[in-house]
Amino acid sequence: MNTKTKTGGVIVRAMWLLVLMSLITGLIYTMAVMGLGQLLFPSQANGSLLSQNGKVVGSALLGQQFTDNGHLWGRVMQYDVGTFTDENGAPAAYAWPSNLSPASPAYEALVAERVEKLRASNPDRAGEPVPVDLVTCSGSGLDPHISPAAAEYQVPRIAKATGKSEDEIRETIRQYTEGRLLGVFGEPRVNVLKVNLALDGMLS
């Protein structure tokens, strides 16, 4: 067998290996993972969408911006709906983390402004420290959670705006407070969107 024949055989085997691995890793593996996801975790695999009367009202994984007194406020969001559009020309949401240095005067002034806004909107908490997650942006800019302390800070304001008792508000917050992963990893956190949907009677 000459060198040319050997080279041709190697190329053929390499091509067959390429096709085989493409089928295994690009098709079979992908379909298997997708199928298992739909079978074992259908909600998570489809975006953890929250629906009311057949209409999608949000995702448990993505924050939404609430600014009225009758709702729980989430983390600061860097939110833009004016730059991009979808295939139908409708505004497409885009979020990003802040690129300001935490040590910069601009960032310090921005946080101070947010603190004053929170204090003005929550006068019953006068003199109390403002929870840090209410005045800082998350890495994604779309974090759906806040700390239990940040939720508790807002209870009196929400109770006054909705006419519900503070205990009712706290119970709603408790229902949508998630614990540590496997009881060990992370910290307890409150899903802002779920709490607000429940306050509106859209989630039970």
Summary of the structure (lengths in Angstrom):
residues: 204
radius of gyration: 24.7
end to end distance: 75.8
largest distance: 90.4
contacts: 502
relative contact order: 0.12
helix: 48%
strand: 16%
